[in-house]
Amino acid sequence: MREIVLDTETTGFEPGEGDRIVEIGAVELFNHMPTGKVYHQYINPERAMPQGAFEVHGLGDEFLRDKPVFKKVGQAFLDFVGDATLVIHNAAFDMKFLNAELGWGGFALLPNNQALDTLAIARKKFPGSPASLDALCRRFGIDNSAREKHGALLDSEILAEVYLELIGGRQPDLVLSASSGSTSQGSASEAWRPMPRPEPLAPRITEEERAAHQVFVDKLGDAALWKSQT
């Protein structure tokens, strides 16, 4: 199962009001394990960066001036994503911006049901508790000390760790198969169980040890536990 953990940075909150994406970061997971493949792209928003947004992510006009516009990188982004599930914290926000940029660039849009919202998962799992990325890092003991400012790639890497904890740990699907050649992962009820040995192992206790044990048991009297065993 291929998943893409994704985050974006933007100039603001509403693409309908002229806000644009300025950074995309994405991490590939396969069967809930990082593959090492990432997508990272800074994007020229073709507009000035508001001070409020700059204070969040630190991406200013001068830094972004020579970066490609979204139309130049949109296809490469879609090629990386493919039909994988998109794991996003507050998915509605990022999907709104991604599809706005894809639409403006003449690309196919991403179906909203392709996204999995970790914010919704966290709120359902921990009702009433803070569900920000920083709060979840504190809950799960994940080091986010490098997160002085928001950054799409760093945040997607941190979110990948949070996501794996939210769904039950680092290897939630791992079960041992009775057949090492099996390609199916099976379910918990089909997990491998040890079978009796065809031939019992030979006893390793010596006759002297057996006799010494019998003497010890005899000293305990008729109520000794060993005497009640058949």
ABEGO torsion letter per residue (X at the ends): XBBBBBBBBBAEABAAAGBBBABBBBBBBBGGBBAGBBBBBBBBAGBBBBAAAAAAAGBBAAAAAABBBAAAAAAAAAAAAEABBBBBBGAAAAAAAAAAAAAAAGBBBBBAAABBBAAAAAAAABBGBBABAAAAAAAAGBBAAABABBBAAAAAAAAAAAAAAAAGEABAABBBBABAABABAEBAAABBBBBBBABBBBBABBAAAAAAAAAAAAAAEAABAAAABX
